[in-house]
Amino acid sequence: MRSLIVKTALTAILISVPLATAFAASHASRNSHGVRAGEHDRRDHWVRTEPGDDDPLVDPMPMFIPASRLHTILAEIRAADGRIAADRGRRLLSAAEVRDLRSEEAAIHRQAIQMALSDGMISPFHYHVIEHQIANLDGAISREARHA
């Protein structure tokens, strides 16, 4: 029995040391590419887990945000475009109404892309403004389809 416990402990140590070394190396390599400890890189969308921690010697484990605000906005714009196409296919929208709705959709799309390119990310304030514009576009699609 004692032999089994010793073998298990030894196996756990032998497995965890290379994994810990690889984990530590991956964090060291991120900081060696020009990003100082404590800073975040906008291109990677890294955020700090503790926003109030300003100690430059401490590099908290970053959290990656997989679904950005831009992706959410673009998905909602594609959904609105699908609604426009479906309503046009059912002859609920005229060609002029489709043109107006698509131009509004394109303006929202341009604004979202411009915001994302200027900062690297869309701020929460601008995200809510664009979400409100998309909600207004959805309302306009519904109104135009009802009047047909």
C-alpha positions as CSV (number, residue, x, y, z in Angstrom):
1,M,0.0,0.0,0.0
2,R,2.8,2.4,0.9
3,S,4.4,1.7,-2.5
4,L,1.2,2.8,-4.3
5,I,1.1,6.1,-2.4
6,V,4.7,6.9,-3.1
7,K,4.3,6.0,-6.8
8,T,1.2,8.2,-7.0
9,A,2.9,11.2,-5.4
10,L,6.0,10.8,-7.6
11,T,3.8,10.6,-10.7
12,A,1.9,13.7,-9.7
13,I,5.1,15.6,-9.2
14,L,6.6,14.4,-12.5
15,I,3.4,15.4,-14.4
16,S,2.9,18.8,-12.7
17,V,6.4,20.2,-13.0
18,P,6.5,20.3,-16.9
19,L,3.0,21.7,-17.0
20,A,3.9,24.4,-14.5
21,T,7.0,25.2,-16.4
22,A,5.1,25.5,-19.7
23,F,2.5,27.7,-18.1
24,A,5.2,30.0,-16.6
25,A,7.0,30.2,-19.9
26,S,3.9,31.2,-21.8
27,H,3.4,34.2,-19.4
28,A,7.0,35.3,-19.7
29,S,6.9,35.2,-23.5
30,R,3.9,37.5,-23.5
31,N,5.7,40.2,-21.6
32,S,8.9,39.9,-23.7
33,H,7.1,41.2,-26.8
34,G,7.0,44.9,-25.7
35,V,4.1,44.7,-23.3
36,R,5.2,45.7,-19.8
37,A,3.8,43.9,-16.8
38,G,0.5,45.4,-15.7
39,E,-0.4,46.7,-19.2
40,H,-3.0,45.3,-21.5
41,D,-2.7,45.0,-25.3
42,R,-5.7,46.3,-27.2
43,R,-5.1,44.1,-30.1
44,D,-5.5,40.9,-28.0
45,H,-8.4,42.3,-26.0
46,W,-6.8,41.4,-22.7
47,V,-8.3,42.8,-19.5
48,R,-7.2,42.8,-16.0
49,T,-9.1,40.6,-13.5
50,E,-8.7,43.3,-10.8
51,P,-9.1,46.8,-12.4
52,G,-8.0,48.6,-9.2
53,D,-4.6,46.9,-9.0
54,D,-2.0,49.3,-10.3
55,D,1.1,47.6,-9.0
56,P,3.5,47.4,-12.0
57,L,5.3,44.5,-10.4
58,V,2.3,42.3,-10.3
59,D,1.0,40.8,-13.5
60,P,-2.4,39.2,-12.6
61,M,-3.6,36.4,-14.8
62,P,-5.4,38.0,-17.8
63,M,-8.8,37.0,-18.9
64,F,-9.5,36.7,-22.6
65,I,-12.8,38.0,-23.9
66,P,-13.7,35.6,-26.8
67,A,-16.9,37.4,-28.0
68,S,-16.2,41.0,-28.5
69,R,-18.7,43.8,-28.8
70,L,-18.0,44.2,-32.5
71,H,-18.8,40.6,-33.2
72,T,-22.1,40.9,-31.3
73,I,-23.0,44.1,-33.2
74,L,-22.1,42.5,-36.6
75,A,-24.2,39.5,-35.8
76,E,-27.2,41.7,-35.0
77,I,-26.7,43.6,-38.2
78,R,-26.6,40.3,-40.2
79,A,-29.9,39.3,-38.4
80,A,-31.5,42.6,-39.4
81,D,-30.3,42.1,-42.9
82,G,-31.9,38.6,-42.9
83,R,-35.2,40.1,-41.7
84,I,-35.1,42.7,-44.5
85,A,-34.4,40.0,-47.1
86,A,-37.2,37.8,-45.7
87,D,-39.7,40.6,-45.6
88,R,-38.7,41.6,-49.1
89,G,-39.2,38.0,-50.3
90,R,-42.7,37.9,-48.8
91,R,-43.4,41.2,-50.5
92,L,-43.9,43.1,-47.3
93,L,-41.4,45.7,-48.2
94,S,-41.1,47.8,-51.3
95,A,-37.8,48.4,-53.1
96,A,-37.7,52.0,-51.7
97,E,-38.2,50.7,-48.2
98,V,-35.5,48.1,-48.6
99,R,-33.1,50.7,-49.9
100,D,-33.8,53.0,-46.9
101,L,-33.4,50.2,-44.4
102,R,-30.2,48.9,-46.0
103,S,-28.7,52.4,-46.0
104,E,-29.5,52.8,-42.3
105,E,-28.0,49.3,-41.7
106,A,-24.9,50.3,-43.7
107,A,-24.5,53.5,-41.6
108,I,-24.6,51.5,-38.4
109,H,-22.1,49.0,-39.8
110,R,-19.7,51.8,-40.8
111,Q,-20.0,53.4,-37.4
112,A,-19.3,50.2,-35.6
113,I,-16.3,49.4,-37.7
114,Q,-14.9,53.0,-37.4
115,M,-15.3,52.8,-33.6
116,A,-13.5,49.4,-33.5
117,L,-10.7,50.6,-35.7
118,S,-10.1,53.9,-33.8
119,D,-9.7,52.3,-30.4
120,G,-9.2,48.6,-31.1
121,M,-12.3,48.0,-29.1
122,I,-15.8,49.5,-28.8
123,S,-16.3,51.3,-25.5
124,P,-19.3,50.3,-23.4
125,F,-20.9,53.7,-24.0
126,H,-20.6,53.4,-27.8
127,Y,-21.7,49.8,-27.7
128,H,-25.0,50.8,-26.0
129,V,-25.5,53.7,-28.5
130,I,-25.0,51.3,-31.4
131,E,-27.3,48.7,-29.8
132,H,-29.9,51.4,-29.5
133,Q,-29.5,52.2,-33.2
134,I,-29.9,48.5,-34.1
135,A,-33.1,48.3,-31.9
136,N,-34.4,51.3,-33.8
137,L,-33.6,49.6,-37.1
138,D,-35.4,46.5,-36.0
139,G,-38.4,48.7,-35.0
140,A,-38.3,50.3,-38.4
141,I,-38.2,47.0,-40.2
142,S,-41.3,45.9,-38.2
143,R,-43.1,49.1,-38.9
144,E,-42.5,49.1,-42.6
145,A,-43.5,45.4,-42.8
146,R,-46.8,46.1,-41.0
147,H,-47.7,49.0,-43.3
148,A,-47.4,46.9,-46.4
